[in-house]
Amino acid sequence: MPDLHGCDAIVMIAASEIDSNLYYATRFLAPDPFIFVQVGAEKILVMSDLEVDRARSQARVDTVLSYSAYESRARQKGTSTPALLDVLHLLLQERNARHLLVPGSFGIEHADGLRARGHTLTVKREPFFEDRLVKSEEEIEQITATQRATEEAVDAAISAIRAAKVDKDGLLYLDGQPLTSEALKKIINVKLMESDCVAQHTIVAPGLQGVDPHHQGTGPIRVNESIVMDVFPKSGQTRYFADMTRTVVKGKASPKLKAMYRAVLNAQERGIELVRDEADGKAIHAEVDAVLEKDGFTTGMVGGRMQGFFHGTGHGVGLDIHEPPRISKTGGVLKSGHVVTVEPGLYYQDAGAVRIEDLVVVTPSGCRNLTKFPKGGTEFEID
């Protein structure tokens, strides 16, 4: 049972299709907002006639109530045109719940309306459900399944790069057509769809586009340039994300790009070594940064933009692509069952970009790498 922080009940009003906390609490997927109340150990949904039967058969809750039935009762009590908050207020009165715990995403209109009806609200920041961060074996299996689909999709893109021919201008062609970032993203995204996964802003960033870590990539792919592929889909079935980045070069990488790849791989392997129960994410990030510095790669402002390693080492993954804890300058304590990325990168305007990302689950004595896709030096340059 979650900590109610001295309140009588938890209240959420949202669409579980986009609100991960509500989906976590109910395991019921709906595109429209509905009412969730938890009093003690009892989880309660108030559902429209459209969804009430499906909720009763699918939701992992204790009680599913009819919205229209409560609407009728509110009319009998003198409310001529009951609104959603009138229905909720009636339910809360029945459960003697006046002090309410709500998430930070709770709508201000709903908050004001509940206060006007005599309720007090306490807002809890993320993580709203601390248990969400520690994954069960079932959740780890679901994340792993999404990760396998991710690996198959990246493998399909690399196979296309490998099969591509280089024309006299250094552009890649596949089946007589220019091979572009858009074409590779389509290969990845279609492959993900075949595994019932939904692509989320897939990154295929060639050359200097990759120096902006979140540039999704556009245009033709050229020989001898880095191609950063960052793929982070969500399972359409379980809703759990995975996350993986690989960097490849069709042809021959420059000496600096090769050195960057070796340094990032060294830093990532060191970061993975340090992941364990009770480890400090801030300390891991500092060590990863130190490895890159030792290998000769500094971070700082050059020509008005940051270059080097200027993002966090990792983040939690689950029902959201970015969850606590963080492995970064701000840090966070890792716990057994956390699923986190380890993804150092280097970005330089005179060379290109390299990022390598694996997904690991924290264990008492270290971590277990959920990523099986290769990342050694032979995987960097593609003939």
C-alpha positions in Angstrom: 0.0 0.0 0.0 1.4 3.4 -0.9 2.3 6.0 1.7 -0.7 8.4 2.0 1.5 11.1 3.7 -1.2 11.6 6.4 -4.0 12.0 3.8 -7.3 10.1 3.7 -7.1 9.1 0.0 -5.2 9.3 -3.2 -7.0 10.9 -6.1 -6.1 11.0 -9.8 -8.2 12.3 -12.8 -6.4 11.5 -16.1 -6.3 9.4 -19.2 -4.2 6.3 -18.4 -3.1 6.2 -22.0 -0.8 9.2 -21.3 -0.5 9.2 -17.5 1.9 6.5 -16.5 1.1 6.8 -12.8 -2.6 6.1 -13.4 -1.7 3.2 -15.7 0.6 1.8 -13.1 -2.0 2.0 -10.4 -4.8 0.4 -12.4 -3.2 -1.5 -15.3 -6.1 -0.3 -17.3 -5.6 1.6 -20.6 -8.2 4.3 -21.6 -7.9 7.3 -23.9 -10.2 9.5 -22.0 -9.9 10.8 -18.4 -11.5 8.9 -15.6 -11.5 9.0 -11.8 -9.2 6.9 -9.6 -9.5 7.0 -5.8 -7.5 4.9 -3.3 -8.7 4.7 0.3 -6.5 2.5 2.4 -5.8 -0.6 0.3 -9.0 -0.2 -1.8 -8.5 1.0 -5.3 -11.7 2.5 -6.9 -12.5 3.5 -10.4 -15.5 5.6 -11.5 -16.1 4.8 -15.2 -18.5 6.0 -17.9 -21.0 3.6 -19.4 -18.7 3.3 -22.4 -15.9 1.8 -20.3 -17.4 0.4 -17.1 -17.7 -3.2 -18.3 -14.2 -3.3 -19.8 -12.8 -1.8 -16.6 -14.5 -4.4 -14.5 -13.0 -7.2 -16.6 -9.5 -5.7 -17.2 -8.5 -3.2 -14.5 -6.4 -4.4 -11.5 -8.5 -2.6 -8.9 -10.9 -3.6 -6.2 -14.0 -1.6 -7.1 -15.4 -0.2 -10.4 -18.3 2.2 -10.0 -20.7 3.5 -12.6 -20.3 7.2 -13.3 -23.9 7.5 -14.5 -25.2 5.9 -11.3 -23.3 8.4 -9.2 -24.5 11.2 -11.5 -28.1 10.2 -10.8 -27.5 10.1 -7.1 -26.0 13.6 -7.2 -29.2 14.8 -8.9 -31.2 13.3 -6.2 -29.2 15.3 -3.7 -30.1 18.5 -5.4 -27.4 19.1 -8.1 -29.3 19.7 -11.3 -26.5 19.1 -13.7 -23.7 17.2 -11.9 -20.2 17.7 -13.1 -17.3 15.3 -12.7 -16.2 16.9 -9.4 -19.7 16.5 -8.0 -19.5 12.8 -8.7 -16.1 12.6 -7.1 -17.1 14.7 -4.1 -20.0 12.3 -3.5 -17.8 9.3 -3.6 -15.2 11.0 -1.2 -18.0 11.9 1.2 -19.1 8.2 1.3 -15.5 7.1 2.1 -15.0 9.9 4.7 -12.1 11.2 2.7 -11.4 15.0 3.0 -7.6 15.2 2.9 -6.4 14.2 -0.5 -3.0 13.2 -1.9 -2.6 14.2 -5.6 0.3 14.1 -8.1 2.0 17.2 -9.4 0.2 16.8 -12.7 -3.2 17.2 -11.1 -5.2 19.8 -12.9 -5.6 23.2 -11.2 -9.2 23.4 -12.2 -9.9 20.1 -10.5 -7.8 21.2 -7.5 -9.7 24.5 -7.1 -13.0 22.7 -7.5 -12.2 20.1 -4.8 -11.0 22.8 -2.4 -14.2 24.8 -3.0 -16.1 21.6 -1.9 -14.2 21.5 1.4 -11.3 19.2 0.6 -7.7 19.9 1.3 -5.0 18.7 -1.1 -1.4 17.7 -0.6 0.7 17.5 -3.8 3.4 14.8 -4.0 6.2 15.3 -6.5 7.6 12.5 -8.7 8.1 9.7 -8.1 4.4 9.6 -7.1 4.6 5.8 -6.6 8.1 5.0 -5.3 7.4 1.3 -6.1 7.3 2.2 -9.8 11.1 2.7 -9.8 11.8 -0.8 -8.5 10.8 -3.2 -11.2 9.4 -6.7 -10.6 10.7 -9.7 -12.5 7.6 -9.5 -14.7 8.3 -5.8 -15.5 12.0 -6.6 -16.2 10.8 -9.4 -18.6 8.5 -6.9 -20.3 11.3 -4.3 -20.7 13.6 -7.0 -22.0 11.1 -8.0 -24.6 10.9 -4.4 -25.8 14.7 -4.3 -25.8 14.9 -7.3 -28.1 12.5 -5.7 -30.5 14.7 -2.6 -30.4 17.8 -4.7 -31.2 16.1 -6.3 -34.2 15.1 -2.9 -35.5 18.7 -1.5 -35.2 20.1 -4.6 -36.8 17.8 -4.1 -39.8 19.1 -0.6 -40.2 22.7 -1.6 -39.9 22.0 -4.4 -42.5 20.7 -1.7 -44.9 23.8 0.4 -44.3 26.0 -2.6 -44.9 24.2 -3.4 -48.2 24.4 0.2 -49.4 26.7 1.2 -52.2 28.8 4.4 -52.2 28.6 6.6 -55.3 31.4 8.9 -56.6 30.2 11.8 -54.4 30.4 9.7 -51.2 26.6 9.3 -50.8 25.1 6.0 -49.9 22.6 4.3 -52.2 20.4 1.3 -51.5 18.5 -0.5 -54.3 19.2 2.5 -56.6 17.8 5.1 -54.2 19.7 7.5 -51.9 19.9 6.1 -48.4 18.7 8.8 -46.1 18.1 9.3 -42.4 14.4 9.2 -43.1 14.8 5.9 -45.0 16.7 4.3 -42.1 14.2 5.6 -39.6 11.4 4.0 -41.7 13.3 0.7 -41.6 13.6 0.9 -37.9 10.1 2.0 -37.2 8.4 -0.6 -39.5 10.5 -3.3 -37.8 9.3 -2.1 -34.4 5.7 -2.1 -35.6 6.1 -5.8 -36.6 6.9 -6.5 -33.0 3.9 -4.4 -31.7 6.2 -1.6 -30.5 5.6 2.1 -31.1 8.5 4.2 -32.2 9.1 7.4 -30.2 11.1 10.1 -32.1 13.7 7.7 -33.4 17.1 9.3 -33.9 19.3 8.5 -37.0 21.7 11.5 -37.0 24.5 11.4 -39.6 27.7 13.4 -39.5 27.6 16.7 -37.7 23.8 16.4 -37.0 24.8 13.9 -34.3 26.7 16.6 -32.5 23.3 17.8 -31.3 22.4 14.7 -29.1 18.6 15.0 -29.7 18.8 15.9 -33.4 16.5 13.2 -35.0 18.5 13.3 -38.3 17.6 14.2 -41.8 18.9 13.9 -45.3 21.5 11.7 -47.1 23.9 9.4 -45.4 27.6 9.8 -46.4 30.5 7.5 -46.4 33.1 7.8 -43.6 30.8 9.8 -41.3 29.4 8.8 -37.9 25.7 7.7 -37.8 24.2 7.9 -34.3 21.1 5.7 -34.0 19.2 6.1 -30.7 16.0 4.0 -30.6 13.6 4.0 -27.6 10.2 2.5 -28.4 7.3 1.6 -26.2 5.6 -1.8 -26.3 2.1 -1.5 -27.6 1.1 -4.4 -25.4 2.8 -3.9 -22.0 3.5 -0.1 -22.4 7.1 -0.6 -21.2 10.0 1.2 -22.9 13.5 0.2 -23.9 16.4 2.3 -25.0 19.6 1.7 -27.0 22.1 3.7 -28.9 24.7 2.5 -31.4 27.1 4.6 -33.5 28.4 3.2 -36.8 30.4 4.5 -39.8 30.0 3.2 -43.3 33.6 3.0 -44.6 36.5 4.4 -42.6 36.3 6.6 -39.6 38.8 9.4 -39.1 41.5 8.8 -36.4 39.8 11.2 -34.0 36.4 9.5 -34.5 38.0 6.1 -33.8 39.7 7.5 -30.7 36.3 8.9 -29.6 34.7 5.5 -30.1 37.3 3.8 -28.0 37.0 6.4 -25.2 33.2 6.2 -25.1 33.3 2.4 -25.0 35.9 2.5 -22.2 33.8 5.1 -20.3 30.6 3.1 -20.7 32.2 -0.2 -19.6 33.5 1.6 -16.5 30.1 3.1 -15.8 28.4 -0.4 -16.1 31.1 -1.8 -13.7 30.1 0.8 -11.1 26.3 0.3 -11.2 25.1 -1.6 -8.2 22.7 -1.4 -5.2 23.3 1.8 -3.1 25.7 3.3 -5.7 25.6 7.0 -6.1 24.6 8.1 -9.6 26.5 11.4 -9.2 29.7 9.4 -8.4 29.3 7.1 -11.3 28.8 10.0 -13.7 31.9 11.7 -12.3 34.0 8.5 -12.9 32.6 8.2 -16.5 33.6 11.8 -17.1 37.0 11.2 -15.7 37.6 8.2 -18.1 36.8 10.4 -21.0 39.1 13.2 -19.7 41.9 10.6 -19.2 41.5 9.5 -22.8 42.1 13.1 -23.9 38.5 14.3 -24.5 37.6 17.5 -22.7 34.3 19.3 -22.4 33.6 23.0 -22.8 32.3 25.8 -25.0 33.8 26.0 -28.5 32.5 28.5 -31.0 29.4 29.3 -28.9 28.3 25.7 -28.3 29.1 22.9 -25.9 31.3 20.1 -27.1 32.7 17.0 -25.5 30.5 15.1 -22.9 27.7 17.4 -21.8 24.8 15.2 -20.8 24.0 12.7 -18.1 25.4 9.2 -18.1 22.0 7.6 -17.6 18.4 7.6 -16.5 15.7 5.2 -15.4 13.4 3.5 -17.9 10.0 1.9 -17.4 6.5 3.1 -18.2 8.2 6.4 -19.1 11.3 6.7 -21.2 12.9 9.1 -18.6 12.3 8.1 -15.0 14.2 8.5 -11.8 16.9 7.7 -10.8 19.5 9.8 -12.7 23.1 8.9 -13.3 24.2 12.5 -13.7 25.6 15.6 -12.0 22.4 15.7 -9.8 22.6 12.0 -9.2 20.4 9.7 -7.2 20.9 6.5 -5.2 20.5 3.3 -7.2 18.5 0.4 -5.8 18.2 -3.2 -6.8 15.5 -3.5 -9.4 16.1 -0.1 -10.9 16.4 -0.3 -14.7 18.8 2.4 -16.0 20.7 3.3 -19.1 24.4 3.8 -19.3 25.0 6.1 -22.3 28.1 8.3 -22.4 28.8 10.3 -25.6 31.3 12.6 -27.2 30.4 15.4 -29.6 32.8 17.5 -31.6 32.3 19.8 -34.6 35.5 18.8 -36.2 34.8 15.0 -36.1 31.2 14.1 -35.5 29.5 12.2 -32.7 29.7 8.9 -30.8 27.2 7.6 -28.3 26.8 4.1 -27.0 23.9 3.1 -24.7 23.0 -0.1 -22.9 20.1 -0.9 -20.6 20.9 -2.6 -17.3 19.0 -3.7 -14.2 20.6 -3.0 -10.8 21.4 -6.0 -8.6 22.8 -6.2 -5.1 26.3 -7.0 -6.3 26.4 -5.1 -9.6 24.0 -5.1 -12.6 22.7 -7.3 -15.3 22.9 -6.0 -18.9 19.6 -6.4 -20.7 21.3 -5.4 -24.0 22.7 -8.1 -26.1 23.5 -6.1 -29.2 27.2 -6.0 -30.1 29.2 -2.8 -29.6 32.9 -3.7 -30.0 35.3 -2.0 -32.4 34.5 -4.3 -35.2 30.9 -3.2 -35.1 31.9 0.5 -35.5 33.1 0.5 -39.1 30.9 -1.2 -41.7 32.3 -2.2 -45.0 
